[in-house]
């Protein structure tokens, strides 16, 4: 298993205002699903921040961080075997990812995903 990228997820009062603020730091909008937006550095595309103003579209909680891996099914099996708390089960999402949420030892929720 290899990690492809790690993206912090920030709950914000206004996605648009936050996009504009991160634009001042050199970020540009690269994804917008209406309920979540990702901004990235044009020169380092994997340097990203996701911004959401409400709830996660399909999960019971919003994650603190997203970790993209090359094989989410293998990671899910390892996490389940470890006994860690699965917060949102493994599933395919309509926007093209397969993901699950797990709680880390400090209580943070981690969105583990692979693009399909």
Secondary structure as UniProt FT lines:
FT   STRAND          3..11
FT   HELIX           15..24
FT   TURN            25..26
FT   STRAND          27..32
FT   STRAND          36..41
FT   TURN            45..46
FT   STRAND          48..52
FT   STRAND          65..69
FT   HELIX           72..82
FT   STRAND          86..92
FT   TURN            94..95
FT   STRAND          97..103
FT   TURN            105..106
FT   STRAND          109..115
//
